[in-house]
Amino acid sequence: MNTTHQQFKQTLDQTHAWPCQYMFKFIVPVEQKKEVLNLFQEQDAISTRLSRNGMYVSVTAKCRVHSSEEVIAVYEAASGIQGIVSL
């Protein structure tokens, strides 16, 4: 785990009591929407919103996670999606 991941993990562990509900937010080109949705489970509360110009979609997912490692794993998986912006 690199220094940035270690610092993020430390921050997550200091600010969250595991398990807890964690909110992920991403913006992606419309063509990548399904890839982002595939990061989450059916039981997760997911909402999407199309941008004004229809080229992008924002995805918000509220998930029950059990550790900072779980959160980091989602962000790492998301980083492989072309054009994604993590908020």
MMTF fields as JSON, N, C-alpha, C and O atoms, coordinates in Angstrom:
{
  "mmtfVersion": "1.0.0",
  "mmtfProducer": "UNKNOWN",
  "numBonds": 347,
  "numAtoms": 348,
  "numGroups": 87,
  "numChains": 1,
  "numModels": 1,
  "chainsPerModel": [1],
  "groupsPerChain": [87],
  "chainIdList": ["A"],
  "bondAtomList": [4, 2, 8, 6, 12, 10, 16, 14, 20, 18, 24, 22, 28, 26, 32, 30, 36, 34, 40, 38, 44, 42, 48, 46, 52, 50, 56, 54, 60, 58, 64, 62, 68, 66, 72, 70, 76, 74, 80, 78, 84, 82, 88, 86, 92, 90, 96, 94, 100, 98, 104, 102, 108, 106, 112, 110, 116, 114, 120, 118, 124, 122, 128, 126, 132, 130, 136, 134, 140, 138, 144, 142, 148, 146, 152, 150, 156, 154, 160, 158, 164, 162, 168, 166, 172, 170, 176, 174, 180, 178, 184, 182, 188, 186, 192, 190, 196, 194, 200, 198, 204, 202, 208, 206, 212, 210, 216, 214, 220, 218, 224, 222, 228, 226, 232, 230, 236, 234, 240, 238, 244, 242, 248, 246, 252, 250, 256, 254, 260, 258, 264, 262, 268, 266, 272, 270, 276, 274, 280, 278, 284, 282, 288, 286, 292, 290, 296, 294, 300, 298, 304, 302, 308, 306, 312, 310, 316, 314, 320, 318, 324, 322, 328, 326, 332, 330, 336, 334, 340, 338, 344, 342],
  "bondOrderList": [1, 1, 1, 1, 1, 1, 1, 1, 1, 1, 1, 1, 1, 1, 1, 1, 1, 1, 1, 1, 1, 1, 1, 1, 1, 1, 1, 1, 1, 1, 1, 1, 1, 1, 1, 1, 1, 1, 1, 1, 1, 1, 1, 1, 1, 1, 1, 1, 1, 1, 1, 1, 1, 1, 1, 1, 1, 1, 1, 1, 1, 1, 1, 1, 1, 1, 1, 1, 1, 1, 1, 1, 1, 1, 1, 1, 1, 1, 1, 1, 1, 1, 1, 1, 1, 1],
  "groupList": [{"groupName": "MET", "atomNameList": ["N", "CA", "C", "O"], "elementList": ["N", "C", "C", "O"], "formalChargeList": [0, 0, 0, 0], "bondAtomList": [1, 0, 2, 1, 3, 2], "bondOrderList": [1, 1, 2], "singleLetterCode": "M", "chemCompType": "L-PEPTIDE LINKING"}, {"groupName": "ASN", "atomNameList": ["N", "CA", "C", "O"], "elementList": ["N", "C", "C", "O"], "formalChargeList": [0, 0, 0, 0], "bondAtomList": [1, 0, 2, 1, 3, 2], "bondOrderList": [1, 1, 2], "singleLetterCode": "N", "chemCompType": "L-PEPTIDE LINKING"}, {"groupName": "THR", "atomNameList": ["N", "CA", "C", "O"], "elementList": ["N", "C", "C", "O"], "formalChargeList": [0, 0, 0, 0], "bondAtomList": [1, 0, 2, 1, 3, 2], "bondOrderList": [1, 1, 2], "singleLetterCode": "T", "chemCompType": "L-PEPTIDE LINKING"}, {"groupName": "HIS", "atomNameList": ["N", "CA", "C", "O"], "elementList": ["N", "C", "C", "O"], "formalChargeList": [0, 0, 0, 0], "bondAtomList": [1, 0, 2, 1, 3, 2], "bondOrderList": [1, 1, 2], "singleLetterCode": "H", "chemCompType": "L-PEPTIDE LINKING"}, {"groupName": "GLN", "atomNameList": ["N", "CA", "C", "O"], "elementList": ["N", "C", "C", "O"], "formalChargeList": [0, 0, 0, 0], "bondAtomList": [1, 0, 2, 1, 3, 2], "bondOrderList": [1, 1, 2], "singleLetterCode": "Q", "chemCompType": "L-PEPTIDE LINKING"}, {"groupName": "PHE", "atomNameList": ["N", "CA", "C", "O"], "elementList": ["N", "C", "C", "O"], "formalChargeList": [0, 0, 0, 0], "bondAtomList": [1, 0, 2, 1, 3, 2], "bondOrderList": [1, 1, 2], "singleLetterCode": "F", "chemCompType": "L-PEPTIDE LINKING"}, {"groupName": "LYS", "atomNameList": ["N", "CA", "C", "O"], "elementList": ["N", "C", "C", "O"], "formalChargeList": [0, 0, 0, 0], "bondAtomList": [1, 0, 2, 1, 3, 2], "bondOrderList": [1, 1, 2], "singleLetterCode": "K", "chemCompType": "L-PEPTIDE LINKING"}, {"groupName": "LEU", "atomNameList": ["N", "CA", "C", "O"], "elementList": ["N", "C", "C", "O"], "formalChargeList": [0, 0, 0, 0], "bondAtomList": [1, 0, 2, 1, 3, 2], "bondOrderList": [1, 1, 2], "singleLetterCode": "L", "chemCompType": "L-PEPTIDE LINKING"}, {"groupName": "ASP", "atomNameList": ["N", "CA", "C", "O"], "elementList": ["N", "C", "C", "O"], "formalChargeList": [0, 0, 0, 0], "bondAtomList": [1, 0, 2, 1, 3, 2], "bondOrderList": [1, 1, 2], "singleLetterCode": "D", "chemCompType": "L-PEPTIDE LINKING"}, {"groupName": "ALA", "atomNameList": ["N", "CA", "C", "O"], "elementList": ["N", "C", "C", "O"], "formalChargeList": [0, 0, 0, 0], "bondAtomList": [1, 0, 2, 1, 3, 2], "bondOrderList": [1, 1, 2], "singleLetterCode": "A", "chemCompType": "L-PEPTIDE LINKING"}, {"groupName": "TRP", "atomNameList": ["N", "CA", "C", "O"], "elementList": ["N", "C", "C", "O"], "formalChargeList": [0, 0, 0, 0], "bondAtomList": [1, 0, 2, 1, 3, 2], "bondOrderList": [1, 1, 2], "singleLetterCode": "W", "chemCompType": "L-PEPTIDE LINKING"}, {"groupName": "PRO", "atomNameList": ["N", "CA", "C", "O"], "elementList": ["N", "C", "C", "O"], "formalChargeList": [0, 0, 0, 0], "bondAtomList": [1, 0, 2, 1, 3, 2], "bondOrderList": [1, 1, 2], "singleLetterCode": "P", "chemCompType": "L-PEPTIDE LINKING"}, {"groupName": "CYS", "atomNameList": ["N", "CA", "C", "O"], "elementList": ["N", "C", "C", "O"], "formalChargeList": [0, 0, 0, 0], "bondAtomList": [1, 0, 2, 1, 3, 2], "bondOrderList": [1, 1, 2], "singleLetterCode": "C", "chemCompType": "L-PEPTIDE LINKING"}, {"groupName": "TYR", "atomNameList": ["N", "CA", "C", "O"], "elementList": ["N", "C", "C", "O"], "formalChargeList": [0, 0, 0, 0], "bondAtomList": [1, 0, 2, 1, 3, 2], "bondOrderList": [1, 1, 2], "singleLetterCode": "Y", "chemCompType": "L-PEPTIDE LINKING"}, {"groupName": "ILE", "atomNameList": ["N", "CA", "C", "O"], "elementList": ["N", "C", "C", "O"], "formalChargeList": [0, 0, 0, 0], "bondAtomList": [1, 0, 2, 1, 3, 2], "bondOrderList": [1, 1, 2], "singleLetterCode": "I", "chemCompType": "L-PEPTIDE LINKING"}, {"groupName": "VAL", "atomNameList": ["N", "CA", "C", "O"], "elementList": ["N", "C", "C", "O"], "formalChargeList": [0, 0, 0, 0], "bondAtomList": [1, 0, 2, 1, 3, 2], "bondOrderList": [1, 1, 2], "singleLetterCode": "V", "chemCompType": "L-PEPTIDE LINKING"}, {"groupName": "GLU", "atomNameList": ["N", "CA", "C", "O"], "elementList": ["N", "C", "C", "O"], "formalChargeList": [0, 0, 0, 0], "bondAtomList": [1, 0, 2, 1, 3, 2], "bondOrderList": [1, 1, 2], "singleLetterCode": "E", "chemCompType": "L-PEPTIDE LINKING"}, {"groupName": "SER", "atomNameList": ["N", "CA", "C", "O"], "elementList": ["N", "C", "C", "O"], "formalChargeList": [0, 0, 0, 0], "bondAtomList": [1, 0, 2, 1, 3, 2], "bondOrderList": [1, 1, 2], "singleLetterCode": "S", "chemCompType": "L-PEPTIDE LINKING"}, {"groupName": "ARG", "atomNameList": ["N", "CA", "C", "O"], "elementList": ["N", "C", "C", "O"], "formalChargeList": [0, 0, 0, 0], "bondAtomList": [1, 0, 2, 1, 3, 2], "bondOrderList": [1, 1, 2], "singleLetterCode": "R", "chemCompType": "L-PEPTIDE LINKING"}, {"groupName": "GLY", "atomNameList": ["N", "CA", "C", "O"], "elementList": ["N", "C", "C", "O"], "formalChargeList": [0, 0, 0, 0], "bondAtomList": [1, 0, 2, 1, 3, 2], "bondOrderList": [1, 1, 2], "singleLetterCode": "G", "chemCompType": "PEPTIDE LINKING"}],
  "groupTypeList": [0, 1, 2, 2, 3, 4, 4, 5, 6, 4, 2, 7, 8, 4, 2, 3, 9, 10, 11, 12, 4, 13, 0, 5, 6, 5, 14, 15, 11, 15, 16, 4, 6, 6, 16, 15, 7, 1, 7, 5, 4, 16, 4, 8, 9, 14, 17, 2, 18, 7, 17, 18, 1, 19, 0, 13, 15, 17, 15, 2, 9, 6, 12, 18, 15, 3, 17, 17, 16, 16, 15, 14, 9, 15, 13, 16, 9, 9, 17, 19, 14, 4, 19, 14, 15, 17, 7],
  "groupIdList": [1, 2, 3, 4, 5, 6, 7, 8, 9, 10, 11, 12, 13, 14, 15, 16, 17, 18, 19, 20, 21, 22, 23, 24, 25, 26, 27, 28, 29, 30, 31, 32, 33, 34, 35, 36, 37, 38, 39, 40, 41, 42, 43, 44, 45, 46, 47, 48, 49, 50, 51, 52, 53, 54, 55, 56, 57, 58, 59, 60, 61, 62, 63, 64, 65, 66, 67, 68, 69, 70, 71, 72, 73, 74, 75, 76, 77, 78, 79, 80, 81, 82, 83, 84, 85, 86, 87],
  "secStructList": [7, 7, 2, 2, 2, 2, 2, 2, 2, 2, 2, 2, 2, 2, 2, 7, 7, 1, 1, 3, 3, 3, 3, 3, 3, 3, 3, 3, 3, 4, 4, 4, 2, 2, 2, 2, 2, 6, 6, 1, 7, 6, 6, 1, 3, 3, 3, 3, 3, 3, 7, 6, 6, 1, 1, 3, 3, 3, 3, 3, 3, 3, 3, 3, 3, 1, 7, 2, 2, 2, 2, 2, 2, 2, 2, 2, 2, 2, 6, 6, 1, 6, 6, 7, 3, 3, 7],
  "xCoordList": [0.862, 0.0, 0.905, 1.799, 0.671, 1.525, 1.136, 0.137, 1.939, 1.757, 0.394, -0.244, -0.059, -1.367, -2.478, -3.38, -2.419, -3.426, -3.361, -4.394, -2.159, -2.015, -2.622, -3.284, -2.388, -2.946, -4.47, -5.162, -4.989, -6.441, -7.043, -8.068, -6.41, -6.893, -6.902, -7.866, -5.838, -5.749, -6.859, -7.48, -7.108, -8.177, -9.533, -10.349, -9.773, -11.042, -11.219, -12.294, -10.17, -10.266, -10.469, -11.082, -9.959, -10.134, -11.521, -12.003, -12.156, -13.425, -14.66, -15.788, -14.443, -15.575, -15.469, -14.373, -16.616, -16.686, -17.239, -18.394, -16.414, -16.801, -17.593, -17.308, -18.585, -19.14, -19.999, -20.483, -20.169, -20.992, -21.485, -21.085, -22.358, -22.811, -21.836, -21.507, -21.377, -20.417, -21.012, -21.627, -20.82, -21.376, -20.26, -19.295, -20.417, -19.511, -20.184, -21.388, -19.413, -19.942, -18.955, -17.754, -19.498, -18.691, -19.416, -20.645, -18.642, -19.176, -18.459, -17.233, -19.225, -18.635, -19.351, -20.498, -18.674, -19.381, -20.526, -20.403, -21.614, -22.812, -22.467, -23.052, -21.527, -21.166, -20.585, -20.622, -20.055, -19.447, -20.362, -19.929, -21.603, -22.535, -22.64, -22.581, -22.794, -22.978, -21.748, -21.885, -20.557, -19.337, -19.33, -18.927, -19.782, -19.829, -20.89, -20.642, -22.046, -23.106, -22.672, -23.099, -21.829, -21.345, -20.415, -20.113, -19.961, -19.113, -19.91, -19.334, -21.241, -22.091, -23.039, -23.217, -23.645, -24.577, -26.011, -26.29, -26.913, -28.333, -28.92, -29.751, -28.5, -29.081, -28.586, -29.15, -27.547, -27.029, -28.003, -28.621, -28.135, -29.002, -28.226, -27.259, -28.66, -27.952, -28.885, -30.03, -28.364, -29.123, -28.221, -27.002, -28.844, -28.095, -28.77, -29.968, -27.966, -28.505, -27.735, -26.506, -28.459, -27.877, -27.495, -28.223, -26.357, -25.934, -26.845, -27.59, -26.773, -27.614, -27.429, -28.396, -26.192, -25.931, -26.085, -25.967, -26.345, -26.6, -25.354, -25.459, -24.183, -22.944, -22.386, -21.61, -22.779, -22.243, -23.386, -24.51, -23.06, -24.019, -23.293, -22.152, -23.972, -23.418, -24.071, -25.265, -23.266, -23.734, -23.402, -22.253, -24.417, -24.238, -24.698, -25.81, -23.833, -24.172, -23.912, -22.83, -24.918, -24.775, -24.711, -25.659, -23.554, -23.282, -22.885, -22.301, -23.204, -22.724, -21.36, -21.24, -20.353, -18.993, -18.466, -18.906, -17.52, -17.032, -15.629, -15.159, -14.953, -13.591, -13.12, -13.717, -12.053, -11.446, -10.907, -10.909, -10.448, -9.947, -11.036, -10.768, -12.261, -13.393, -13.644, -13.891, -13.583, -13.773, -12.684, -12.967, -11.441, -10.312, -10.418, -10.072, -10.89, -11.048, -12.037, -11.824, -13.117, -14.088, -13.438, -13.594, -12.708, -12.032, -10.976, -10.812, -10.261, -9.264, -9.927, -9.435, -11.047, -11.779, -12.312, -12.286, -12.792, -13.339, -12.256, -12.535, -11.041, -9.962, -9.671, -9.048, -10.107, -9.909, -10.972, -10.892, -11.965, -13.045, -12.651, -12.313, -12.699, -12.274, -13.155, -14.382, -12.518, -13.219, -13.879, -14.613, -13.643, -14.312, -13.699, -12.492, -14.572, -14.145, -14.75, -15.966, -13.885, -14.346, -14.499, -13.615, -15.637, -15.878, -15.819, -15.996],
  "yCoordList": [-1.175, 0.0, 1.233, 1.352, 2.147, 3.337, 4.348, 4.18, 5.383, 6.382, 7.051, 7.268, 7.381, 8.026, 7.123, 7.58, 5.819, 4.877, 4.724, 4.631, 4.697, 4.564, 5.768, 5.615, 6.97, 8.179, 8.181, 8.551, 7.769, 7.712, 6.691, 6.955, 5.523, 4.49, 5.018, 4.808, 5.696, 6.242, 7.263, 7.259, 8.137, 9.133, 8.454, 8.83, 7.456, 6.727, 6.082, 6.162, 5.449, 4.774, 5.752, 5.402, 6.973, 7.976, 8.623, 9.098, 8.641, 9.362, 8.464, 8.955, 7.153, 6.23, 5.128, 4.71, 4.666, 3.507, 2.358, 2.392, 1.342, 0.225, -0.803, -1.037, -1.429, -1.143, 0.119, 0.541, 0.701, 1.903, 2.066, 1.336, 3.036, 3.376, 4.4, 5.386, 4.163, 5.057, 5.495, 4.702, 6.765, 7.285, 7.493, 8.217, 6.845, 7.002, 7.902, 7.788, 8.802, 9.676, 9.685, 9.889, 9.459, 9.451, 10.202, 10.28, 10.746, 11.306, 10.583, 10.47, 10.098, 9.38, 9.738, 10.185, 9.542, 9.657, 8.637, 7.553, 8.981, 8.131, 6.701, 5.745, 6.555, 5.228, 4.325, 3.103, 4.893, 4.11, 3.909, 3.371, 4.329, 4.231, 2.797, 2.576, 1.839, 0.452, -0.055, -0.795, 0.336, -0.085, 0.4, -0.329, 1.638, 2.175, 1.438, 1.071, 1.222, 0.519, -0.885, -1.4, -1.507, -2.861, -2.913, -4.0, -1.769, -1.729, -2.028, -2.333, -1.94, -2.01, -3.2, -3.824, -3.498, -4.612, -4.126, -2.932, -5.063, -4.724, -4.032, -3.134, -4.434, -3.885, -2.477, -1.812, -2.007, -0.665, 0.38, 0.174, 1.491, 2.59, 3.401, 4.087, 3.315, 3.967, 4.943, 4.622, 6.148, 7.123, 7.664, 7.743, 8.031, 8.583, 9.866, 10.072, 10.716, 11.969, 12.318, 12.38, 12.541, 12.893, 14.371, 15.207, 14.688, 16.087, 16.852, 16.263, 18.158, 19.025, 18.741, 18.733, 18.511, 18.272, 16.811, 16.478, 15.938, 14.532, 13.701, 12.538, 14.287, 13.564, 12.81, 11.867, 13.223, 12.634, 12.224, 12.713, 11.321, 10.897, 10.875, 10.422, 11.368, 11.264, 10.057, 9.802, 9.336, 8.142, 8.313, 8.558, 8.181, 8.222, 6.878, 6.429, 6.246, 4.946, 4.991, 5.368, 4.603, 4.49, 3.002, 2.251, 2.602, 1.185, 0.924, 1.779, -0.243, -0.678, -1.323, -2.315, -0.753, -1.278, -1.659, -1.13, -2.581, -3.12, -2.666, -2.929, -1.979, -1.554, -0.506, -0.328, 0.174, 1.13, 0.416, 0.982, -0.817, -1.585, -1.798, -1.771, -2.009, -2.191, -0.911, -0.98, 0.243, 1.528, 1.729, 2.092, 1.489, 1.671, 0.73, 1.11, -0.493, -1.458, -0.952, -1.153, -0.298, 0.258, 1.365, 1.411, 2.259, 3.34, 2.804, 3.337, 1.758, 1.165, 0.543, 0.69, -0.155, -0.734, 0.368, 0.236, 1.445, 2.561, 3.254, 3.779, 3.266, 3.975, 3.389, 4.048, 2.178, 1.557, 1.916, 1.481, 2.697, 3.086, 4.367, 5.368, 4.321, 5.461, 6.693, 6.612, 7.824, 9.099, 9.327, 10.303, 8.457, 8.59, 9.721, 9.961, 10.41, 11.413, 10.993, 10.847, 10.8, 10.437, 11.709, 12.566, 11.826, 13.017, 12.648, 13.509],
  "zCoordList": [0.0, 0.0, 0.0, 0.838, -0.941, -1.0, 0.083, 0.782, 0.202, 1.265, 1.195, 2.225, -0.017, -0.175, 0.332, 1.035, -0.025, 0.445, 1.967, 2.629, 2.51, 3.963, 4.688, 5.715, 4.143, 4.758, 4.652, 5.601, 3.498, 3.306, 4.262, 4.891, 4.375, 5.292, 6.725, 7.462, 7.113, 8.46, 8.71, 9.773, 7.73, 7.854, 7.971, 8.813, 7.129, 7.203, 8.575, 9.17, 9.07, 10.369, 11.524, 12.532, 11.383, 12.43, 12.405, 13.433, 11.247, 11.107, 11.006, 10.975, 10.956, 10.835, 11.874, 12.248, 12.332, 13.222, 12.39, 11.964, 12.159, 11.288, 12.061, 13.236, 11.437, 10.113, 10.149, 11.199, 8.969, 8.859, 7.427, 6.519, 7.257, 5.91, 5.341, 6.001, 4.118, 3.468, 2.138, 1.425, 1.817, 0.573, -0.454, -0.211, -1.594, -2.725, -3.749, -3.98, -4.367, -5.412, -6.577, -6.403, -7.759, -8.973, -10.082, -10.099, -10.996, -12.239, -13.37, -13.366, -14.332, -15.459, -16.748, -16.72, -17.892, -19.159, -19.174, -18.603, -19.813, -19.836, -20.256, -19.746, -21.174, -21.679, -20.588, -20.728, -19.516, -18.444, -17.237, -16.217, -17.34, -16.209, -15.685, -14.475, -16.573, -16.136, -15.379, -14.405, -15.817, -15.127, -13.678, -12.772, -13.471, -12.112, -11.298, -10.149, -11.869, -11.148, -10.753, -9.72, -11.566, -11.263, -10.053, -9.56, -9.569, -8.372, -7.103, -6.059, -7.199, -6.018, -6.079, -7.125, -4.931, -4.797, -4.97, -4.862, -5.237, -5.415, -4.197, -4.335, -3.014, -1.792, -1.479, -0.609, -2.165, -1.921, -2.47, -3.515, -1.763, -2.207, -3.246, -2.915, -4.496, -5.592, -6.286, -6.601, -6.517, -7.297, -8.402, -8.25, -9.507, -10.636, -11.096, -10.902, -11.709, -12.224, -13.49, -13.483, -14.563, -15.843, -15.847, -15.312, -16.449, -16.531, -17.481, -18.265, -17.397, -18.217, -19.705, -20.465, -20.113, -21.537, -21.929, -23.108, -20.974, -21.253, -21.536, -21.925, -21.345, -21.644, -20.434, -20.59, -19.244, -18.015, -17.09, -17.195, -16.195, -15.183, -13.838, -13.739, -12.817, -11.468, -10.8, -10.959, -10.063, -9.363, -7.881, -7.513, -7.047, -5.599, -5.059, -5.338, -4.285, -3.701, -2.202, -1.752, -1.447, 0.004, 0.328, 0.1, 0.87, 1.094, 2.537, 3.204, 2.993, 4.309, 4.082, 3.362, 4.696, 4.568, 5.948, 6.969, 5.954, 7.211, 7.578, 8.684, 6.647, 6.95, 5.946, 4.884, 6.3, 5.379, 4.144, 3.051, 4.309, 3.172, 2.125, 0.924, 2.588, 1.678, 0.871, -0.333, 1.519, 0.849, -0.202, -1.344, 0.196, -0.72, -1.909, -3.028, -1.686, -2.783, -3.837, -5.032, -3.399, -4.353, -5.171, -6.392, -4.504, -5.23, -6.194, -7.291, -5.795, -6.681, -7.906, -9.025, -7.695, -8.829, -9.74, -10.963, -9.147, -9.929, -10.739, -11.818, -10.246, -10.943, -12.318, -13.151, -12.561, -13.867, -14.885, -16.033, -14.495, -15.406, -16.114, -15.481, -17.437, -18.247, -18.007, -18.072, -17.729, -17.591, -16.251, -16.095, -15.269, -13.975, -13.149, -13.185, -12.4, -11.438, -10.102, -9.979, -9.098, -7.757, -6.952, -6.945, -6.268, -5.44, -3.979, -3.117]
}
